[in-house]
Amino acid sequence: MNDILHGLGAAAAYGAVGVVLLLLGIGLVDLLTPGRLGHQIWVERNRNAAVLLSSALLGIGGIVFTAIMYTYADFAKGLLSTACYGLLGLVLMAVAFWLVDLLTPGKLGAILVEPEPHPAVWVSASCNIAVAAVVSAAIA
């Protein structure tokens, strides 16, 4: 019974770290794009913004998943490494976004929240997933 309770506690702690990282991801995408992200997605039904945010959430989720799967035996060390890898993923996604913005015409954040579908959203979304895959591979 103690094993189950210990496992539930660990799952809750890792889950909390994951939720915090996902919320930070939402905040980061909101910061990188003009306007209020929630309003653009839920009120304006902006598909570009939804695809961009979804890719960031999937990427962070993948990093957290991998960090937990290959975690340290020591609980505190594993929890800390999960948080650190997740934060690294967020930072690298932001850097990749910034680099793509520098290398492409126009202001990427503004392009990605235009109401009309834009191919740049798929490039940015793929970049998020690729960065997450690289970080995840580095963990394993």
C-alpha positions in Angstrom: 0.0 0.0 0.0 2.9 2.4 0.7 4.2 1.8 -2.8 0.9 2.9 -4.3 0.8 6.0 -2.1 4.4 6.8 -2.9 3.7 6.4 -6.6 0.6 8.6 -6.4 2.6 11.3 -4.7 5.4 11.1 -7.3 2.8 11.2 -10.1 1.2 14.2 -8.6 4.5 16.0 -8.2 5.6 15.2 -11.8 2.1 16.2 -13.0 2.3 19.5 -11.2 5.7 20.2 -12.8 4.3 19.3 -16.2 1.3 21.6 -15.8 3.5 24.5 -14.7 5.7 24.0 -17.8 2.6 23.8 -20.0 1.3 27.1 -18.5 4.7 28.7 -19.0 4.6 27.5 -22.7 1.2 29.2 -23.1 2.7 32.4 -21.6 5.7 32.2 -23.9 3.6 31.8 -27.1 1.4 34.6 -25.8 4.5 36.8 -25.3 5.8 36.0 -28.8 2.6 36.8 -30.6 0.7 40.1 -30.6 -2.7 40.4 -28.9 -4.2 38.1 -26.3 -3.6 34.5 -27.3 -6.7 33.1 -25.5 -8.9 35.7 -27.2 -7.5 34.9 -30.6 -8.1 31.2 -30.2 -11.3 30.9 -28.3 -13.1 34.1 -29.4 -11.7 34.9 -32.9 -11.2 31.2 -33.6 -7.8 31.9 -35.1 -6.5 28.6 -36.5 -2.9 29.9 -37.0 -2.7 30.8 -33.3 -4.2 27.4 -32.3 -1.7 25.4 -34.4 1.2 27.4 -33.0 0.1 27.0 -29.4 -0.7 23.3 -29.9 2.7 22.6 -31.3 4.4 24.2 -28.3 2.2 22.3 -25.9 2.9 19.0 -27.7 6.6 19.7 -27.7 6.8 20.5 -24.0 4.6 17.5 -23.2 7.0 15.3 -25.2 10.0 16.7 -23.3 8.3 16.2 -19.9 7.3 12.7 -20.9 10.9 11.8 -21.9 12.4 13.4 -18.8 10.0 11.4 -16.6 10.7 8.1 -18.5 14.4 8.5 -18.1 14.4 10.1 -14.7 16.9 9.6 -11.9 16.2 7.0 -9.2 16.4 9.8 -6.7 12.9 11.5 -6.6 14.1 15.1 -6.0 16.8 14.8 -8.6 14.3 13.4 -11.1 11.8 16.2 -10.4 14.4 18.9 -10.7 15.8 17.4 -14.0 12.3 17.3 -15.4 11.8 20.9 -14.6 15.2 21.9 -16.0 14.7 20.0 -19.3 11.3 21.5 -19.7 12.6 25.0 -19.1 15.5 24.3 -21.6 12.9 23.2 -24.2 10.9 26.5 -23.7 14.0 28.6 -24.0 15.2 26.8 -27.1 11.7 27.0 -28.7 11.8 30.8 -28.1 15.3 31.1 -29.6 14.2 29.0 -32.6 11.2 31.3 -33.1 13.4 34.3 -32.9 15.9 32.9 -35.4 13.1 32.0 -37.9 11.7 35.5 -37.4 15.1 37.0 -38.3 15.5 34.8 -41.3 12.1 35.3 -42.8 10.3 38.4 -44.2 7.8 40.3 -42.1 7.2 40.0 -38.4 6.6 36.3 -37.6 4.5 36.8 -34.5 2.0 39.0 -36.4 1.9 36.7 -39.4 1.1 33.7 -37.2 -2.0 35.3 -35.8 -3.4 36.6 -39.0 -7.0 35.5 -39.5 -6.3 33.9 -42.8 -4.4 30.6 -42.9 -0.7 31.1 -43.4 2.0 28.5 -44.3 4.4 30.1 -41.9 2.4 28.6 -39.0 3.3 25.1 -40.2 7.0 26.0 -40.4 6.9 27.4 -36.9 4.9 24.5 -35.5 7.3 22.0 -37.1 10.2 24.0 -35.6 8.6 23.6 -32.1 8.2 19.9 -32.5 11.8 19.5 -33.9 13.3 21.4 -31.0 11.4 19.3 -28.6 12.5 16.1 -30.3 16.2 17.2 -30.1 15.8 18.0 -26.4 14.0 14.7 -25.8 16.7 12.8 -27.6 19.4 14.5 -25.5 17.6 13.3 -22.4 17.5 9.7 -23.5 
